[in-house]
Each structure stands twice: as structure tokens, then as C-alpha cells.
């Protein structure tokens, strides 16, 4: 991998690049991530290489070349992202992947949500996240017309997700109830904005000053802006800080107000709640998918098996949301 990365980076930059070390980092559901310690003209150049790893995964994810293009587009419109350096081509012997700048900061949400040294960051994070979403949602759809982003109404997404759920051959009564509930309430309107699709604690890089970069764009799609707002409030992404519903660091009303103040469209709290329920259901189906990946033998992974055990936790969250409206 080192020689292949040196060739890719040298070609992309026109400089002689030396890669000293490549270190695997923790992977996600469909991607593997590596820290790349490189030198450009003798000067240290810390990078990240991410590529598709394994198979399966809910919806199959997004090709890394498309993700890189979208990340560049978002950055050009004011969303904090890691700068894309180079995209691997089929002949580069690196798989489907791309190289980006390594952004200093903490990516492990349980750390920046709880450690005292990030208290100042948590105090400003609602405004920063709201501004990032408002900037993303303001990008004209025409700017992404050449990108094959999934589209369709939220109701269509619910129907596709239900079909996917039935393929597991699993009967989870709470999920069945939530699908029916969401199907009656999700809007049937055409997509109006570019959604990140996975905008949440755990996909941010945070330093003591707050949000440095938004990560993992592989679930981006065209949709309703409330989808990203609701997803940020899903209980799973609070990492134990359940009393702070917006990402584990803020209140819903605070998030909605900051989003509107940053130029986002007016937020309908009832619609945002529907998308929070739908987001919780999405996470539940992802847990089923990851468990199935392991049990089927497609991707043998203790991590995927462990996440699969959280289906019952998601069912409890859904029951609470459907009965009380909040968690």
C-alpha cells in the first residue's frame, strides 16, 4: 500500500511524496480508514486514506470517488470538511478510496461529549452544527446534478427501508409499528436539499474551539432538511448523554433556532420529530444489517455482531418516542 500511495500522491501533487507509515484506524460499517504519515518535499504531511472495505451494508454506501466530489462541493460552500487530496483510480492498486487531509482534533464522541477540556466546544457546537447544515442545505441541487445521489420522497425511503427489513426474515413488532406510523406521517414531497445522511456525533472532528470537520459522507442523498435535523437527535448518537437530545450536547429547540438563524429554512418541530422516529428506525435496521453481515459470514466481525445486539435498545427508544414524543 505504501508504494501505491506514494505513486498516487506524487501524481496528484506534482511533488515527490514519501510515505513513511500507514496505520489502520478503526473502521466503519463499510469503510476502512488509515492514518498516512507522508512527507512532501521533506515536510511532514499527515493524511487520511479511506477506502471501501468488505461488502454488504445498508444500501451499499457510496463510491469513494463520488464521496470525494461531494466533500469538495460541500467544502466550497462553507461546510467544514477535510480537504480532498487525491482519488484512487482503478489502476492504482488501492481499491475504491481517496486521500484527504488529516484534521487535528478528537473524533471519538464519548470523549468530547464528556471530558472537561471540551466544555467550551460543547457550548458552541449547536450553533456550529446548525450553520454547517444550513450551508449544506443551501447548495443548489443543480450543483450536484452530475452526482448519482439517491433521491425520492421520505415516504418512498420508508417503503424501500421496509422492503429491506423484510428480507432479513426477522419479525420485530416494534419495528413493524414504527414503519406503519412513519408511513402515515412522512412527507411525500420531492427532495429539496442535499442531505448528509449521517450528520451526528461520531462523525465530527472536534477541538477545544468546536467543530473542525464533518466526516463520512457516504450516506448523502437528496431529501428533506428535517431528515438531517432529526438524525442528529437520535438517542444512539448521544452516547449516554441522553438528557441533551441534540447530539448529546444541546436541546432540539436550540438546534432549530440556530439553524434558522444561520439561513436554514423554517423548521417544523412536528416534522422534525417524525424524522427523528424514522432516523431511530433507520438505525435499528442498520443494526439488523450489521448482525446479518456477521451471522451470514459475508463479513465476520465481532464489532458488527455486537452492534446487532442493540436491536432491542432501538425498539425501546421507538416505543418511548411513539408514546411520549421525546426521549
N, C-alpha and C positions, 0 to 999 in steps of 0.2 A: 504493500500500500504506500509506503514512503516514497518509492521511486515514482509511482504513478501520480501521487500528489505533487511531487516536485515538477514533473513534466507539465501537469495541468496549470499550476500556479505560474510557472515560468512563461508558458504560452499566454496566459491571461494578462500578465502584468508587463511583459517585455523585460523584466529583470531576472537575474539569476537567483532563483529561490532555493534555499537549502532547508529541508525538513529534518529536524533533529530527532523528533519523537512524536509518536501518535499514541494517545492514551484513550482506551474505551471509557466512556461515561455511561451512566445508567440510561437504558433505552426506554422508549415509549412503546405503545401498542403495535406500531408498525414501522418505527424508525430506530436506527442505531445512531448514536452520536459519539463523536470522538473529539478530544482536545488535540489540536495540532500545534506543536511548538516549532515554528518556522523562523527563518532569518531572511530578510530582504536587504541585500547589499550589506550584510553583516549586522544589521539591526534586528533585534528580536521582534517577531511579528506573530502574536498569539491569535490563533484562528480556531474555528469550529468546522468540522466536516460532518454532515448529516446525510444519511442515505437510507433507502428503503431496506428493511430487514425482514426476512420471513415472508409469510403470505397470510391471507385471510384478513381479518379486521373488518370492522363495521364499515361497509361502503367501499372498502378497498383503499381509502385515502386518496391523496392527490400526488401525481407525478412530481418529483422534486424540481424539475425544470419549470413547471407551472407555478409551484410554490415560490420559487426564487423570483420569478417575474412578478408575482403578486406582492411579494415582500418589498421589492423595489418600488412598485407602484404606490404601495401604502406609505413607504418612507418619503417618497417625493411629495406626498400630500400631507405631511406633518405627523404621521403616526410614528412613534419611536420604535425603530426596529434595528436589528443588526445589519450592517451593510453587506450586501452580497458581493463576493469577490470573484467567484468562478463557478460555472455549472459544468458538471461532467457530461461528456458526450459518450455515445455507445462504445466508441473505440478506445476510451481512456482506461479501461480495466478497473473502474471504480464503482460500477453499478449505477443505479439511479440516485444521484446525490448532488449536493452543491456545497461550496465552501463559503463561510461568512466570517465576518469579524467576530472576535471573542469580546463580549461586553463585560466589563468588570461589574461585579455585584453578586447578590445571592438569589438563586433560583428556587431553593427549597422553601416552599411556603410555610411549613411548620416553624421554620427558623425566623423568617422575617415577620411572621404574624405574632410571634411571642417574645422574641428577645428584646431586651430594653434598648439596645443600640439602634433598633429600627423604629423606635417610638415616633420620632419626628417624621419618618417616611410614612408611617401609617396615618398620621394626622393629615397629610396632604394627598393621600393616594386616591381617595374618592374623586377629587377634582381632576387629578391627572388621568385616571382611567376613563372618566366621563369625557374628557377632552379628546382622548385617543379614539374612543368610539365615535364621537361626533365628527372627528376628522375623517375617519374611515367611511362612515355612512354618507358623508358629503361628496365622496368621489363619484363623478358621473358614471353611470352604468356603461356609457359608450366607451369610457377609458379601459374597460375590461372586456369589451366586445369580442376580442380575439382569444380570450381565455375560456376554456371549456368548463366554466364553473357550474355546478348543479344549480337548477332553478326550480320554479314551481311554487305554488301556494303552500302555506303551512299545513293546510288540510291535506294536500297531496303528500307532503312529507310524512304526516301521521299515518296515512294509508300505506305508504311504502315501508315505513318502520314496522307496522303491524304485520305486513306480509313477511318481513324478515324475521320477526319474532316467531311466527307460526312455523317457520322452517326448523326451529330448534326442537320441535316436538315436546315443548315444556308447557305445562299449564300453571300459570301463576295468577290466581284470581284477582289480586290487586292490580296487576298489570292490565288484565282484561278490562277492569273497571276504569282505569285511568285512560286507556285507549278510547273507550266509549265516551268518557267525559270530555276529553280533549277534542275528539272528532266533532262534538256538538258546538264547541266554543272557539276553536282555532279559526282565524280568518281565511277566507277563500280568495283573497285578493292577490293579484300578481306580485311578484317580488319587486321591491322598490329600492333596495340598497345592497351593497356588498357587505355580507356578514362575515366576521372572523370565524364563527362556528365553534370556537373553543377558547373564548376570551374569559379567563378565570385565574384565580390564584393557583399557582403551579405552572402557569405559562407566562409568567412575568419575571424579568430580572429587576431586582430592587437593590438600591444602595441607600445610604442614610438620607439622601435627598429625595428618594421616592422612585418612581417608575423610570427605568432606563431603557427597557426594550420589551416588546410584545413578541412572544415566541410562537412556534408551532401553528403555521397557517394551513395545515393540510386538510382541515375540515371546512375551509371557506366555501361560501355559496352565496347565491343571490336570494334574498329573503326579506323578512320584516325586521326593522330595527329593534323591536321589542325582544326578538329572539336572543340577541347578544346580552341585553339587559337582564332578561330572565335567567339566562345560563350562568351569569356571574353570581346570582343569588342562590343557586342550587346548594343544598346543605352539604353535599360531599366536598365542595370547594372551600368550605370554611375551616377545614382541618381542626375541628374541635372547638373553634371559636363561634359556636352556633348562635350565640346571642347577638352577633354582628352579622346580619343576614347578607349584606353586600360583600361577598368575598371573604368574610371573616374580619373585615376592618371598617365597615360602615353600615349605615341604615339605607333601606330602599328609597325612602323619600328624599334623602340627601343625595343619593345617586341620580335620581330622576331630575331633581332641581339642577344639579351640576351639569348634567347632560344638556338640558335645555339652555342653560346659561352659556355653554360652550358652542352653541349653534345647532344643537340637535333638534329634531322635530319634537313637538309636544308629546309627552309621554302619557299614555292611558294606563293608570295603575292596574285596572282590571285586566287589560290585555297583557300587561307585563306579568301578572300573576298566572294567567293561562300558560304563558311561555315558560314560566318557572316550573309549573307542573309538567309541561311537556319536556322540558330540559331534564327534570328528575327522571322521567320515564326513559328518555334517551340514554341517560347514564345507566339505568337498570338494564336496558337491552345491551349496552356495551359490556356490562359485567357478564351477562349471559354469553356474549360472543367470545370474550376472553376465556371464560371457562370452557366453552366448546372447542376453542383452538387447542387447549391443552388436552382435554379428555379425548378428542378425536385423534390426537397425535400429529396434527398439522404443525403445531409449534409447541414443543414440550417446554413448559416454563412454569416454575414454581410461582413466579410473580403473577402470571395470568390465572393460575389456579386459585391463588389467594384472593385476587380481586373478584373472581367469580363467586366466592363465598359471600360477597357483600350484597347479593340479590335481596336477601331478607331485610337488610338495612334500608335499601331503597324502597321496598314495599312499605316499611314502617313510615318512612318520610312521606310517601304518597298518601297513605291513609291520613296522616296528620294534615297535610296540605288540603286534601279534599274535604276534610271535616271542619277545620278551623281557619283555613285560608292562608295561614302563615306557619312558619316554624321559628 
